[in-house]
Amino acid sequence: MTSLIEPHRWSILTVNGDTAAIEGTGRYKELGTFANHWTVTFDKSGKCTVFRMWNNEIRPARAPANSAQVTEQADLCRDM
């Protein structure tokens, strides 16, 4: 079972007729942080008929490489 570090945060981006687009963020102890996008379509009674979800892991930004590391990588490529 996956545990949330904090509650999901979400907001409605737009509603077009019977379909809504929603974005959110979830942080899980075991999995990391995810940016989510959902599209939800409802029937006339308000029941969800279509639910699509995209989850994209948010990874921490990497520190820029220093010039010594870049030179070393370039030398390795040249020698191949």
mmCIF file as gemmi writes it, N, C-alpha and C atoms, coordinates in Angstrom:
data_model
loop_
_atom_site.group_PDB
_atom_site.id
_atom_site.type_symbol
_atom_site.label_atom_id
_atom_site.label_alt_id
_atom_site.label_comp_id
_atom_site.label_asym_id
_atom_site.label_entity_id
_atom_site.label_seq_id
_atom_site.pdbx_PDB_ins_code
_atom_site.Cartn_x
_atom_site.Cartn_y
_atom_site.Cartn_z
_atom_site.occupancy
_atom_site.B_iso_or_equiv
_atom_site.pdbx_formal_charge
_atom_site.auth_seq_id
_atom_site.auth_asym_id
_atom_site.pdbx_PDB_model_num
ATOM 1 N N . MET Axp A 1 ? 0.843 -1.177 0 1 0 ? 1 A 1
ATOM 2 C CA . MET Axp A 1 ? 0 0 0 1 0 ? 1 A 1
ATOM 3 C C . MET Axp A 1 ? 0.892 1.246 0 1 0 ? 1 A 1
ATOM 4 N N . THR Axp A 2 ? 0.522 2.207 -0.788 1 0 ? 2 A 1
ATOM 5 C CA . THR Axp A 2 ? 1.29 3.451 -0.889 1 0 ? 2 A 1
ATOM 6 C C . THR Axp A 2 ? 0.699 4.494 0.041 1 0 ? 2 A 1
ATOM 7 N N . SER Axp A 3 ? 1.57 5.231 0.696 1 0 ? 3 A 1
ATOM 8 C CA . SER Axp A 3 ? 1.071 6.236 1.629 1 0 ? 3 A 1
ATOM 9 C C . SER Axp A 3 ? 1.38 7.639 1.133 1 0 ? 3 A 1
ATOM 10 N N . LEU Axp A 4 ? 0.377 8.496 1.211 1 0 ? 4 A 1
ATOM 11 C CA . LEU Axp A 4 ? 0.551 9.896 0.838 1 0 ? 4 A 1
ATOM 12 C C . LEU Axp A 4 ? 1.34 10.628 1.898 1 0 ? 4 A 1
ATOM 13 N N . ILE Axp A 5 ? 2.254 11.489 1.462 1 0 ? 5 A 1
ATOM 14 C CA . ILE Axp A 5 ? 2.979 12.335 2.405 1 0 ? 5 A 1
ATOM 15 C C . ILE Axp A 5 ? 2.072 13.484 2.826 1 0 ? 5 A 1
ATOM 16 N N . GLU Axp A 6 ? 1.303 13.99 1.896 1 0 ? 6 A 1
ATOM 17 C CA . GLU Axp A 6 ? 0.354 15.068 2.174 1 0 ? 6 A 1
ATOM 18 C C . GLU Axp A 6 ? -0.843 14.84 1.264 1 0 ? 6 A 1
ATOM 19 N N . PRO Axp A 7 ? -1.968 15.44 1.537 1 0 ? 7 A 1
ATOM 20 C CA . PRO Axp A 7 ? -3.136 15.246 0.671 1 0 ? 7 A 1
ATOM 21 C C . PRO Axp A 7 ? -2.849 15.724 -0.754 1 0 ? 7 A 1
ATOM 22 N N . HIS Axp A 8 ? -3.518 15.08 -1.697 1 0 ? 8 A 1
ATOM 23 C CA . HIS Axp A 8 ? -3.424 15.545 -3.088 1 0 ? 8 A 1
ATOM 24 C C . HIS Axp A 8 ? -3.891 16.985 -3.173 1 0 ? 8 A 1
ATOM 25 N N . ARG Axp A 9 ? -3.285 17.733 -4.056 1 0 ? 9 A 1
ATOM 26 C CA . ARG Axp A 9 ? -3.724 19.099 -4.355 1 0 ? 9 A 1
ATOM 27 C C . ARG Axp A 9 ? -4.186 19.081 -5.798 1 0 ? 9 A 1
ATOM 28 N N . TRP Axp A 10 ? -5.366 19.634 -6.062 1 0 ? 10 A 1
ATOM 29 C CA . TRP Axp A 10 ? -5.875 19.628 -7.423 1 0 ? 10 A 1
ATOM 30 C C . TRP Axp A 10 ? -6.705 20.868 -7.689 1 0 ? 10 A 1
ATOM 31 N N . SER Axp A 11 ? -6.884 21.166 -8.987 1 0 ? 11 A 1
ATOM 32 C CA . SER Axp A 11 ? -7.733 22.289 -9.379 1 0 ? 11 A 1
ATOM 33 C C . SER Axp A 11 ? -8.344 22.002 -10.742 1 0 ? 11 A 1
ATOM 34 N N . ILE Axp A 12 ? -9.529 22.538 -10.95 1 0 ? 12 A 1
ATOM 35 C CA . ILE Axp A 12 ? -10.228 22.38 -12.223 1 0 ? 12 A 1
ATOM 36 C C . ILE Axp A 12 ? -9.648 23.39 -13.208 1 0 ? 12 A 1
ATOM 37 N N . LEU Axp A 13 ? -9.182 22.911 -14.336 1 0 ? 13 A 1
ATOM 38 C CA . LEU Axp A 13 ? -8.62 23.788 -15.357 1 0 ? 13 A 1
ATOM 39 C C . LEU Axp A 13 ? -9.717 24.386 -16.229 1 0 ? 13 A 1
ATOM 40 N N . THR Axp A 14 ? -10.638 23.532 -16.666 1 0 ? 14 A 1
ATOM 41 C CA . THR Axp A 14 ? -11.724 23.993 -17.529 1 0 ? 14 A 1
ATOM 42 C C . THR Axp A 14 ? -12.849 22.967 -17.538 1 0 ? 14 A 1
ATOM 43 N N . VAL Axp A 15 ? -14.031 23.421 -17.884 1 0 ? 15 A 1
ATOM 44 C CA . VAL Axp A 15 ? -15.185 22.551 -18.089 1 0 ? 15 A 1
ATOM 45 C C . VAL Axp A 15 ? -15.744 22.896 -19.458 1 0 ? 15 A 1
ATOM 46 N N . ASN Axp A 16 ? -15.936 21.869 -20.274 1 0 ? 16 A 1
ATOM 47 C CA . ASN Axp A 16 ? -16.486 22.054 -21.608 1 0 ? 16 A 1
ATOM 48 C C . ASN Axp A 16 ? -17.637 21.069 -21.775 1 0 ? 16 A 1
ATOM 49 N N . GLY Axp A 17 ? -18.854 21.578 -21.634 1 0 ? 17 A 1
ATOM 50 C CA . GLY Axp A 17 ? -20.019 20.698 -21.715 1 0 ? 17 A 1
ATOM 51 C C . GLY Axp A 17 ? -20.018 19.685 -20.583 1 0 ? 17 A 1
ATOM 52 N N . ASP Axp A 18 ? -19.939 18.405 -20.935 1 0 ? 18 A 1
ATOM 53 C CA . ASP Axp A 18 ? -19.985 17.333 -19.931 1 0 ? 18 A 1
ATOM 54 C C . ASP Axp A 18 ? -18.607 16.845 -19.51 1 0 ? 18 A 1
ATOM 55 N N . THR Axp A 19 ? -17.536 17.536 -19.941 1 0 ? 19 A 1
ATOM 56 C CA . THR Axp A 19 ? -16.169 17.086 -19.663 1 0 ? 19 A 1
ATOM 57 C C . THR Axp A 19 ? -15.377 18.162 -18.923 1 0 ? 19 A 1
ATOM 58 N N . ALA Axp A 20 ? -14.63 17.712 -17.915 1 0 ? 20 A 1
ATOM 59 C CA . ALA Axp A 20 ? -13.783 18.619 -17.13 1 0 ? 20 A 1
ATOM 60 C C . ALA Axp A 20 ? -12.327 18.169 -17.244 1 0 ? 20 A 1
ATOM 61 N N . ALA Axp A 21 ? -11.416 19.139 -17.255 1 0 ? 21 A 1
ATOM 62 C CA . ALA Axp A 21 ? -9.978 18.872 -17.208 1 0 ? 21 A 1
ATOM 63 C C . ALA Axp A 21 ? -9.485 19.342 -15.846 1 0 ? 21 A 1
ATOM 64 N N . ILE Axp A 22 ? -8.731 18.489 -15.171 1 0 ? 22 A 1
ATOM 65 C CA . ILE Axp A 22 ? -8.287 18.742 -13.8 1 0 ? 22 A 1
ATOM 66 C C . ILE Axp A 22 ? -6.798 18.453 -13.709 1 0 ? 22 A 1
ATOM 67 N N . GLU Axp A 23 ? -6.073 19.289 -12.955 1 0 ? 23 A 1
ATOM 68 C CA . GLU Axp A 23 ? -4.658 19.004 -12.711 1 0 ? 23 A 1
ATOM 69 C C . GLU Axp A 23 ? -4.438 18.862 -11.217 1 0 ? 23 A 1
ATOM 70 N N . GLY Axp A 24 ? -3.441 18.086 -10.861 1 0 ? 24 A 1
ATOM 71 C CA . GLY Axp A 24 ? -3.161 17.899 -9.445 1 0 ? 24 A 1
ATOM 72 C C . GLY Axp A 24 ? -1.75 17.414 -9.21 1 0 ? 24 A 1
ATOM 73 N N . THR Axp A 25 ? -1.378 17.355 -7.944 1 0 ? 25 A 1
ATOM 74 C CA . THR Axp A 25 ? -0.068 16.861 -7.538 1 0 ? 25 A 1
ATOM 75 C C . THR Axp A 25 ? -0.253 15.921 -6.355 1 0 ? 25 A 1
ATOM 76 N N . GLY Axp A 26 ? 0.405 14.797 -6.404 1 0 ? 26 A 1
ATOM 77 C CA . GLY Axp A 26 ? 0.381 13.854 -5.291 1 0 ? 26 A 1
ATOM 78 C C . GLY Axp A 26 ? 1.794 13.509 -4.877 1 0 ? 26 A 1
ATOM 79 N N . ARG Axp A 27 ? 2.052 13.47 -3.583 1 0 ? 27 A 1
ATOM 80 C CA . ARG Axp A 27 ? 3.377 13.105 -3.061 1 0 ? 27 A 1
ATOM 81 C C . ARG Axp A 27 ? 3.237 11.827 -2.259 1 0 ? 27 A 1
ATOM 82 N N . TYR Axp A 28 ? 3.972 10.801 -2.659 1 0 ? 28 A 1
ATOM 83 C CA . TYR Axp A 28 ? 3.919 9.503 -2.01 1 0 ? 28 A 1
ATOM 84 C C . TYR Axp A 28 ? 5.265 9.167 -1.395 1 0 ? 28 A 1
ATOM 85 N N . LYS Axp A 29 ? 5.239 8.586 -0.216 1 0 ? 29 A 1
ATOM 86 C CA . LYS Axp A 29 ? 6.472 8.22 0.479 1 0 ? 29 A 1
ATOM 87 C C . LYS Axp A 29 ? 7.285 7.225 -0.35 1 0 ? 29 A 1
ATOM 88 N N . GLU Axp A 30 ? 6.639 6.219 -0.902 1 0 ? 30 A 1
ATOM 89 C CA . GLU Axp A 30 ? 7.334 5.162 -1.621 1 0 ? 30 A 1
ATOM 90 C C . GLU Axp A 30 ? 7.623 5.491 -3.079 1 0 ? 30 A 1
ATOM 91 N N . LEU Axp A 31 ? 6.831 6.332 -3.699 1 0 ? 31 A 1
ATOM 92 C CA . LEU Axp A 31 ? 6.92 6.541 -5.144 1 0 ? 31 A 1
ATOM 93 C C . LEU Axp A 31 ? 7.504 7.876 -5.573 1 0 ? 31 A 1
ATOM 94 N N . GLY Axp A 32 ? 7.388 8.901 -4.752 1 0 ? 32 A 1
ATOM 95 C CA . GLY Axp A 32 ? 7.856 10.231 -5.127 1 0 ? 32 A 1
ATOM 96 C C . GLY Axp A 32 ? 6.698 11.176 -5.404 1 0 ? 32 A 1
ATOM 97 N N . THR Axp A 33 ? 6.968 12.236 -6.142 1 0 ? 33 A 1
ATOM 98 C CA . THR Axp A 33 ? 5.984 13.274 -6.425 1 0 ? 33 A 1
ATOM 99 C C . THR Axp A 33 ? 5.545 13.169 -7.88 1 0 ? 33 A 1
ATOM 100 N N . PHE Axp A 34 ? 4.243 13.307 -8.104 1 0 ? 34 A 1
ATOM 101 C CA . PHE Axp A 34 ? 3.69 13.174 -9.446 1 0 ? 34 A 1
ATOM 102 C C . PHE Axp A 34 ? 2.794 14.351 -9.79 1 0 ? 34 A 1
ATOM 103 N N . ALA Axp A 35 ? 2.957 14.857 -11.018 1 0 ? 35 A 1
ATOM 104 C CA . ALA Axp A 35 ? 2.023 15.823 -11.584 1 0 ? 35 A 1
ATOM 105 C C . ALA Axp A 35 ? 0.979 14.987 -12.319 1 0 ? 35 A 1
ATOM 106 N N . ASN Axp A 36 ? -0.283 15.273 -12.082 1 0 ? 36 A 1
ATOM 107 C CA . ASN Axp A 36 ? -1.368 14.484 -12.649 1 0 ? 36 A 1
ATOM 108 C C . ASN Axp A 36 ? -2.282 15.351 -13.499 1 0 ? 36 A 1
ATOM 109 N N . HIS Axp A 37 ? -2.839 14.748 -14.52 1 0 ? 37 A 1
ATOM 110 C CA . HIS Axp A 37 ? -3.852 15.413 -15.331 1 0 ? 37 A 1
ATOM 111 C C . HIS Axp A 37 ? -4.975 14.411 -15.534 1 0 ? 37 A 1
ATOM 112 N N . TRP Axp A 38 ? -6.199 14.86 -15.286 1 0 ? 38 A 1
ATOM 113 C CA . TRP Axp A 38 ? -7.367 14.003 -15.455 1 0 ? 38 A 1
ATOM 114 C C . TRP Axp A 38 ? -8.359 14.672 -16.394 1 0 ? 38 A 1
ATOM 115 N N . THR Axp A 39 ? -9.01 13.88 -17.228 1 0 ? 39 A 1
ATOM 116 C CA . THR Axp A 39 ? -10.195 14.355 -17.933 1 0 ? 39 A 1
ATOM 117 C C . THR Axp A 39 ? -11.333 13.443 -17.494 1 0 ? 39 A 1
ATOM 118 N N . VAL Axp A 40 ? -12.438 14.064 -17.143 1 0 ? 40 A 1
ATOM 119 C CA . VAL Axp A 40 ? -13.581 13.339 -16.613 1 0 ? 40 A 1
ATOM 120 C C . VAL Axp A 40 ? -14.819 13.75 -17.402 1 0 ? 40 A 1
ATOM 121 N N . THR Axp A 41 ? -15.567 12.758 -17.901 1 0 ? 41 A 1
ATOM 122 C CA . THR Axp A 41 ? -16.796 13.018 -18.632 1 0 ? 41 A 1
ATOM 123 C C . THR Axp A 41 ? -17.963 12.442 -17.838 1 0 ? 41 A 1
ATOM 124 N N . PHE Axp A 42 ? -19.032 13.215 -17.752 1 0 ? 42 A 1
ATOM 125 C CA . PHE Axp A 42 ? -20.208 12.839 -16.964 1 0 ? 42 A 1
ATOM 126 C C . PHE Axp A 42 ? -21.415 12.632 -17.875 1 0 ? 42 A 1
ATOM 127 N N . ASP Axp A 43 ? -22.338 11.753 -17.444 1 0 ? 43 A 1
ATOM 128 C CA . ASP Axp A 43 ? -23.6 11.62 -18.172 1 0 ? 43 A 1
ATOM 129 C C . ASP Axp A 43 ? -24.6 12.648 -17.646 1 0 ? 43 A 1
ATOM 130 N N . LYS Axp A 44 ? -25.813 12.638 -18.16 1 0 ? 44 A 1
ATOM 131 C CA . LYS Axp A 44 ? -26.817 13.641 -17.782 1 0 ? 44 A 1
ATOM 132 C C . LYS Axp A 44 ? -27.199 13.595 -16.306 1 0 ? 44 A 1
ATOM 133 N N . SER Axp A 45 ? -27.02 12.437 -15.653 1 0 ? 45 A 1
ATOM 134 C CA . SER Axp A 45 ? -27.358 12.327 -14.231 1 0 ? 45 A 1
ATOM 135 C C . SER Axp A 45 ? -26.183 12.7 -13.324 1 0 ? 45 A 1
ATOM 136 N N . GLY Axp A 46 ? -25.021 13.033 -13.925 1 0 ? 46 A 1
ATOM 137 C CA . GLY Axp A 46 ? -23.847 13.421 -13.136 1 0 ? 46 A 1
ATOM 138 C C . GLY Axp A 46 ? -22.91 12.269 -12.826 1 0 ? 46 A 1
ATOM 139 N N . LYS Axp A 47 ? -23.205 11.079 -13.371 1 0 ? 47 A 1
ATOM 140 C CA . LYS Axp A 47 ? -22.351 9.913 -13.144 1 0 ? 47 A 1
ATOM 141 C C . LYS Axp A 47 ? -21.158 9.966 -14.098 1 0 ? 47 A 1
ATOM 142 N N . CYS Axp A 48 ? -19.975 9.664 -13.572 1 0 ? 48 A 1
ATOM 143 C CA . CYS Axp A 48 ? -18.764 9.632 -14.394 1 0 ? 48 A 1
ATOM 144 C C . CYS Axp A 48 ? -18.864 8.464 -15.377 1 0 ? 48 A 1
ATOM 145 N N . THR Axp A 49 ? -18.694 8.77 -16.67 1 0 ? 49 A 1
ATOM 146 C CA . THR Axp A 49 ? -18.733 7.723 -17.695 1 0 ? 49 A 1
ATOM 147 C C . THR Axp A 49 ? -17.356 7.458 -18.307 1 0 ? 49 A 1
ATOM 148 N N . VAL Axp A 50 ? -16.475 8.465 -18.281 1 0 ? 50 A 1
ATOM 149 C CA . VAL Axp A 50 ? -15.113 8.305 -18.812 1 0 ? 50 A 1
ATOM 150 C C . VAL Axp A 50 ? -14.15 9.017 -17.867 1 0 ? 50 A 1
ATOM 151 N N . PHE Axp A 51 ? -13.081 8.307 -17.5 1 0 ? 51 A 1
ATOM 152 C CA . PHE Axp A 51 ? -12.045 8.895 -16.656 1 0 ? 51 A 1
ATOM 153 C C . PHE Axp A 51 ? -10.697 8.546 -17.274 1 0 ? 51 A 1
ATOM 154 N N . ARG Axp A 52 ? -9.947 9.576 -17.645 1 0 ? 52 A 1
ATOM 155 C CA . ARG Axp A 52 ? -8.603 9.372 -18.184 1 0 ? 52 A 1
ATOM 156 C C . ARG Axp A 52 ? -7.608 10.062 -17.272 1 0 ? 52 A 1
ATOM 157 N N . MET Axp A 53 ? -6.495 9.375 -17.011 1 0 ? 53 A 1
ATOM 158 C CA . MET Axp A 53 ? -5.529 9.918 -16.067 1 0 ? 53 A 1
ATOM 159 C C . MET Axp A 53 ? -4.123 9.776 -16.647 1 0 ? 53 A 1
ATOM 160 N N . TRP Axp A 54 ? -3.343 10.865 -16.527 1 0 ? 54 A 1
ATOM 161 C CA . TRP Axp A 54 ? -1.933 10.865 -16.901 1 0 ? 54 A 1
ATOM 162 C C . TRP Axp A 54 ? -1.141 11.259 -15.66 1 0 ? 54 A 1
ATOM 163 N N . ASN Axp A 55 ? -0.162 10.439 -15.313 1 0 ? 55 A 1
ATOM 164 C CA . ASN Axp A 55 ? 0.699 10.71 -14.16 1 0 ? 55 A 1
ATOM 165 C C . ASN Axp A 55 ? 2.129 10.868 -14.65 1 0 ? 55 A 1
ATOM 166 N N . ASN Axp A 56 ? 2.756 11.955 -14.263 1 0 ? 56 A 1
ATOM 167 C CA . ASN Axp A 56 ? 4.127 12.223 -14.661 1 0 ? 56 A 1
ATOM 168 C C . ASN Axp A 56 ? 4.964 12.48 -13.418 1 0 ? 56 A 1
ATOM 169 N N . GLU Axp A 57 ? 5.983 11.659 -13.22 1 0 ? 57 A 1
ATOM 170 C CA . GLU Axp A 57 ? 6.845 11.827 -12.054 1 0 ? 57 A 1
ATOM 171 C C . GLU Axp A 57 ? 7.625 13.133 -12.157 1 0 ? 57 A 1
ATOM 172 N N . ILE Axp A 58 ? 7.664 13.86 -11.067 1 0 ? 58 A 1
ATOM 173 C CA . ILE Axp A 58 ? 8.452 15.091 -10.985 1 0 ? 58 A 1
ATOM 174 C C . ILE Axp A 58 ? 9.758 14.726 -10.31 1 0 ? 58 A 1
ATOM 175 N N . ARG Axp A 59 ? 10.834 14.872 -11.043 1 0 ? 59 A 1
ATOM 176 C CA . ARG Axp A 59 ? 12.152 14.548 -10.493 1 0 ? 59 A 1
ATOM 177 C C . ARG Axp A 59 ? 12.866 15.836 -10.134 1 0 ? 59 A 1
ATOM 178 N N . PRO Axp A 60 ? 13.656 15.804 -9.074 1 0 ? 60 A 1
ATOM 179 C CA . PRO Axp A 60 ? 14.419 17.009 -8.705 1 0 ? 60 A 1
ATOM 180 C C . PRO Axp A 60 ? 15.348 17.425 -9.837 1 0 ? 60 A 1
ATOM 181 N N . ALA Axp A 61 ? 15.526 18.717 -9.998 1 0 ? 61 A 1
ATOM 182 C CA . ALA Axp A 61 ? 16.43 19.237 -11.027 1 0 ? 61 A 1
ATOM 183 C C . ALA Axp A 61 ? 17.854 18.798 -10.708 1 0 ? 61 A 1
ATOM 184 N N . ARG Axp A 62 ? 18.589 18.445 -11.731 1 0 ? 62 A 1
ATOM 185 C CA . ARG Axp A 62 ? 19.987 18.041 -11.525 1 0 ? 62 A 1
ATOM 186 C C . ARG Axp A 62 ? 20.865 19.279 -11.513 1 0 ? 62 A 1
ATOM 187 N N . ALA Axp A 63 ? 21.899 19.201 -10.705 1 0 ? 63 A 1
ATOM 188 C CA . ALA Axp A 63 ? 22.868 20.302 -10.65 1 0 ? 63 A 1
ATOM 189 C C . ALA Axp A 63 ? 23.64 20.334 -11.971 1 0 ? 63 A 1
ATOM 190 N N . PRO Axp A 64 ? 23.976 21.526 -12.466 1 0 ? 64 A 1
ATOM 191 C CA . PRO Axp A 64 ? 24.73 21.605 -13.721 1 0 ? 64 A 1
ATOM 192 C C . PRO Axp A 64 ? 26.106 20.969 -13.565 1 0 ? 64 A 1
ATOM 193 N N . ALA Axp A 65 ? 26.547 20.331 -14.627 1 0 ? 65 A 1
ATOM 194 C CA . ALA Axp A 65 ? 27.866 19.689 -14.603 1 0 ? 65 A 1
ATOM 195 C C . ALA Axp A 65 ? 28.948 20.757 -14.652 1 0 ? 65 A 1
ATOM 196 N N . ASN Axp A 66 ? 30.045 20.519 -13.939 1 0 ? 66 A 1
ATOM 197 C CA . ASN Axp A 66 ? 31.156 21.484 -14.033 1 0 ? 66 A 1
ATOM 198 C C . ASN Axp A 66 ? 31.975 21.179 -15.287 1 0 ? 66 A 1
ATOM 199 N N . SER Axp A 67 ? 32.847 22.074 -15.672 1 0 ? 67 A 1
ATOM 200 C CA . SER Axp A 67 ? 33.569 21.94 -16.943 1 0 ? 67 A 1
ATOM 201 C C . SER Axp A 67 ? 34.465 20.703 -16.96 1 0 ? 67 A 1
ATOM 202 N N . ALA Axp A 68 ? 35.013 20.294 -15.813 1 0 ? 68 A 1
ATOM 203 C CA . ALA Axp A 68 ? 35.872 19.113 -15.768 1 0 ? 68 A 1
ATOM 204 C C . ALA Axp A 68 ? 35.07 17.868 -16.14 1 0 ? 68 A 1
ATOM 205 N N . GLN Axp A 69 ? 33.825 17.771 -15.647 1 0 ? 69 A 1
ATOM 206 C CA . GLN Axp A 69 ? 32.992 16.623 -15.973 1 0 ? 69 A 1
ATOM 207 C C . GLN Axp A 69 ? 32.647 16.612 -17.463 1 0 ? 69 A 1
ATOM 208 N N . VAL Axp A 70 ? 32.353 17.753 -18.023 1 0 ? 70 A 1
ATOM 209 C CA . VAL Axp A 70 ? 31.992 17.837 -19.439 1 0 ? 70 A 1
ATOM 210 C C . VAL Axp A 70 ? 33.182 17.434 -20.304 1 0 ? 70 A 1
ATOM 211 N N . THR Axp A 71 ? 34.38 17.906 -19.974 1 0 ? 71 A 1
ATOM 212 C CA . THR Axp A 71 ? 35.583 17.555 -20.735 1 0 ? 71 A 1
ATOM 213 C C . THR Axp A 71 ? 35.831 16.058 -20.668 1 0 ? 71 A 1
ATOM 214 N N . GLU Axp A 72 ? 35.679 15.494 -19.481 1 0 ? 72 A 1
ATOM 215 C CA . GLU Axp A 72 ? 35.897 14.056 -19.309 1 0 ? 72 A 1
ATOM 216 C C . GLU Axp A 72 ? 34.92 13.271 -20.169 1 0 ? 72 A 1
ATOM 217 N N . GLN Axp A 73 ? 33.661 13.652 -20.205 1 0 ? 73 A 1
ATOM 218 C CA . GLN Axp A 73 ? 32.666 12.958 -21.015 1 0 ? 73 A 1
ATOM 219 C C . GLN Axp A 73 ? 32.989 13.099 -22.497 1 0 ? 73 A 1
ATOM 220 N N . ALA Axp A 74 ? 33.427 14.296 -22.918 1 0 ? 74 A 1
ATOM 221 C CA . ALA Axp A 74 ? 33.78 14.507 -24.317 1 0 ? 74 A 1
ATOM 222 C C . ALA Axp A 74 ? 34.956 13.62 -24.71 1 0 ? 74 A 1
ATOM 223 N N . ASP Axp A 75 ? 35.964 13.491 -23.819 1 0 ? 75 A 1
ATOM 224 C CA . ASP Axp A 75 ? 37.114 12.631 -24.108 1 0 ? 75 A 1
ATOM 225 C C . ASP Axp A 75 ? 36.679 11.181 -24.256 1 0 ? 75 A 1
ATOM 226 N N . LEU Axp A 76 ? 35.755 10.714 -23.433 1 0 ? 76 A 1
ATOM 227 C CA . LEU Axp A 76 ? 35.279 9.339 -23.533 1 0 ? 76 A 1
ATOM 228 C C . LEU Axp A 76 ? 34.602 9.107 -24.875 1 0 ? 76 A 1
ATOM 229 N N . CYS Axp A 77 ? 33.823 10.051 -25.338 1 0 ? 77 A 1
ATOM 230 C CA . CYS Axp A 77 ? 33.132 9.89 -26.614 1 0 ? 77 A 1
ATOM 231 C C . CYS Axp A 77 ? 34.128 9.861 -27.778 1 0 ? 77 A 1
ATOM 232 N N . ARG Axp A 78 ? 35.152 10.668 -27.726 1 0 ? 78 A 1
ATOM 233 C CA . ARG Axp A 78 ? 36.137 10.749 -28.807 1 0 ? 78 A 1
ATOM 234 C C . ARG Axp A 78 ? 36.919 9.42 -28.912 1 0 ? 78 A 1
ATOM 235 N N . ASP Axp A 79 ? 37.147 8.766 -27.774 1 0 ? 79 A 1
ATOM 236 C CA . ASP Axp A 79 ? 37.941 7.544 -27.768 1 0 ? 79 A 1
ATOM 237 C C . ASP Axp A 79 ? 37.156 6.307 -28.203 1 0 ? 79 A 1
ATOM 238 N N . MET Axp A 80 ? 35.876 6.432 -28.384 1 0 ? 80 A 1
ATOM 239 C CA . MET Axp A 80 ? 35.06 5.258 -28.752 1 0 ? 80 A 1
ATOM 240 C C . MET Axp A 80 ? 35.164 4.932 -30.199 1 0 ? 80 A 1
